[in-house]
Amino acid sequence: MKSSYTIIIQWSEEDQCYVVSLPEWGEHCHTHGDSYEEALKNAQKVLELLIESALNNHEPLPKPQLFGKTLERV
C-alpha cells in the first residue's frame, strides 16, 4: 500500500538501533530496527496496520504532512 505519510528514521545511541517516528499518528507512534532498511520496513508495516485499523473502525485517517503543508489525499 502506498501512502504519503511521514517516516522519520534516526540513529539512537542510547538504544543502539534506528528509531522511527510516524508523526501524523501521534507523538507516541514509534518502531525501530537494527539497520536503516529494517527500520524502514518495520515503519511501512506499522503504517499499513494503522491505516487498515482506522479504515476497519470507520475512523478518519490523519492528513499527511509534507514540509509543513497538509495534503488533501492519502
Backbone bond lengths (Angstrom), bond angles and torsions (degrees), N, CA, C in turn:
res aa  C-N    CA-C-N  psi(-1)  N-CA   C-N-CA  omega(-1)  CA-C   N-CA-C  phi
1 M - - - 1.447 - - 1.525 108.17 -
2 K 1.310 116.73 129.18 1.456 121.74 178.72 1.522 108.87 -93.85
3 S 1.330 115.69 134.37 1.455 119.85 176.63 1.523 108.89 -139.04
4 S 1.311 115.83 168.45 1.466 121.60 -178.87 1.517 111.45 -109.65
5 Y 1.317 117.70 22.79 1.452 120.60 -177.72 1.521 112.23 -78.59
6 T 1.316 115.25 151.81 1.456 123.09 -178.95 1.517 111.02 -75.73
7 I 1.334 115.55 134.42 1.458 122.62 173.78 1.527 106.29 -125.61
8 I 1.326 116.87 116.95 1.458 121.69 178.20 1.523 107.94 -109.09
9 I 1.330 115.83 122.71 1.468 121.04 -178.85 1.522 108.35 -119.12
10 Q 1.330 115.58 125.23 1.457 121.16 -179.61 1.522 110.03 -136.87
11 W 1.328 115.95 145.05 1.460 120.52 174.88 1.526 109.17 -75.52
12 S 1.327 117.07 135.69 1.453 122.63 177.27 1.526 108.96 -112.60
13 E 1.320 116.68 111.69 1.471 120.74 175.64 1.525 110.14 -61.43
14 E 1.332 115.36 -40.90 1.466 120.90 -178.08 1.531 111.64 -60.71
15 D 1.339 116.44 -44.43 1.467 121.04 -176.52 1.522 113.00 -93.46
16 Q 1.338 116.85 -12.79 1.464 122.63 -177.86 1.528 111.87 55.61
17 C 1.331 114.79 45.07 1.462 121.78 176.07 1.521 108.18 -159.17
18 Y 1.325 115.64 171.39 1.460 121.38 175.19 1.527 107.99 -86.42
19 V 1.318 116.07 125.52 1.460 122.38 179.91 1.520 108.27 -103.65
20 V 1.325 115.73 135.84 1.460 122.34 -177.11 1.520 109.79 -114.53
21 S 1.328 115.59 133.84 1.462 121.95 173.40 1.518 108.77 -113.55
22 L 1.312 115.79 142.00 1.466 123.31 176.93 1.532 106.33 -121.29
23 P 1.344 117.08 80.58 1.465 121.41 -167.06 1.524 116.85 -61.03
24 E 1.308 119.01 -32.11 1.471 119.47 179.73 1.526 112.11 -65.10
25 W 1.316 116.35 -19.52 1.463 121.16 -175.43 1.522 112.55 -99.24
26 G 1.316 117.55 7.58 1.463 121.27 176.43 1.514 111.98 113.83
27 E 1.318 114.80 156.96 1.465 120.25 -174.36 1.526 113.46 -68.37
28 H 1.306 118.21 -16.16 1.464 120.64 -178.47 1.525 112.86 -103.88
29 C 1.324 116.89 12.08 1.464 120.59 -179.44 1.525 109.29 -92.25
30 H 1.335 115.48 102.54 1.463 122.28 -175.94 1.520 110.72 -138.21
31 T 1.312 115.03 159.71 1.455 123.35 168.13 1.526 105.68 -147.09
32 H 1.320 117.29 -171.93 1.464 119.34 -177.94 1.521 110.02 -158.51
33 G 1.327 115.16 176.69 1.461 121.60 175.32 1.518 109.87 -165.48
34 D 1.321 116.51 153.32 1.465 121.02 178.91 1.524 112.04 -72.90
35 S 1.330 117.28 -24.84 1.466 121.91 175.32 1.528 107.74 -124.39
36 Y 1.331 115.74 163.17 1.461 120.45 177.63 1.526 109.84 -59.13
37 E 1.325 115.78 -43.57 1.467 120.98 -178.54 1.528 111.19 -62.85
38 E 1.339 116.79 -41.97 1.462 120.40 178.94 1.531 110.47 -66.03
39 A 1.334 116.74 -40.17 1.461 120.55 178.71 1.530 110.63 -61.66
40 L 1.340 116.73 -43.27 1.461 120.56 178.77 1.525 111.16 -64.28
41 K 1.320 116.61 -44.03 1.470 120.91 178.90 1.533 110.49 -60.84
42 N 1.335 116.94 -43.58 1.464 120.57 178.80 1.532 110.64 -64.90
43 A 1.329 117.20 -38.65 1.465 120.63 178.44 1.520 110.80 -62.43
44 Q 1.319 116.73 -42.77 1.463 120.57 179.63 1.521 111.08 -64.01
45 K 1.334 116.92 -39.28 1.468 120.38 177.35 1.525 110.85 -64.17
46 V 1.328 116.36 -45.27 1.461 120.46 -179.77 1.526 110.27 -62.64
47 L 1.326 117.48 -43.47 1.466 120.20 177.64 1.525 111.58 -59.26
48 E 1.322 116.72 -44.18 1.464 119.83 178.16 1.525 110.82 -58.90
49 L 1.326 116.89 -43.51 1.465 120.95 179.70 1.524 111.80 -66.41
50 L 1.331 117.35 -40.82 1.461 120.58 178.49 1.530 111.51 -63.69
51 I 1.310 116.29 -44.63 1.470 120.88 179.31 1.524 110.23 -64.49
52 E 1.315 116.50 -47.38 1.470 121.08 179.89 1.523 110.88 -59.77
53 S 1.318 117.12 -44.69 1.464 121.24 -179.56 1.531 111.15 -63.14
54 A 1.328 116.57 -45.37 1.466 119.77 179.59 1.526 111.11 -61.76
55 L 1.324 116.91 -44.38 1.462 120.06 179.84 1.528 111.47 -64.65
56 N 1.336 116.87 -42.45 1.473 120.79 179.64 1.525 112.03 -64.01
57 N 1.341 115.85 -30.91 1.468 120.38 -179.49 1.525 112.56 -95.51
58 H 1.332 116.27 10.29 1.468 122.22 179.25 1.530 111.63 55.42
59 E 1.317 116.43 37.27 1.456 122.45 178.07 1.530 108.77 -98.54
60 P 1.312 117.57 148.66 1.467 119.31 178.21 1.527 110.95 -70.64
61 L 1.320 115.89 144.85 1.454 120.84 175.69 1.524 108.96 -83.73
62 P 1.326 117.44 143.80 1.465 117.96 175.70 1.524 110.13 -66.52
63 K 1.312 116.14 152.55 1.465 120.01 178.58 1.525 108.97 -78.73
64 P 1.326 117.93 130.58 1.467 120.80 177.15 1.528 111.43 -62.74
65 Q 1.312 116.30 145.68 1.462 122.65 177.40 1.521 108.94 -105.58
66 L 1.329 116.44 142.72 1.453 121.41 176.43 1.520 107.98 -138.44
67 F 1.320 116.99 105.19 1.456 122.81 178.85 1.526 111.45 48.22
68 G 1.326 115.85 48.60 1.451 120.56 176.89 1.513 115.36 83.91
69 K 1.331 117.31 -0.04 1.470 120.45 179.36 1.523 109.02 -110.48
70 T 1.310 116.39 147.51 1.463 121.41 177.26 1.515 108.57 -94.99
71 L 1.318 116.15 128.85 1.463 120.85 176.52 1.520 108.98 -88.51
72 E 1.306 117.42 154.34 1.455 122.04 -178.61 1.520 112.82 -92.89
73 R 1.326 118.29 -10.29 1.467 119.84 -178.14 1.523 110.14 -124.01
74 V 1.321 115.51 161.55 1.470 122.25 176.68 1.494 107.72 -109.69
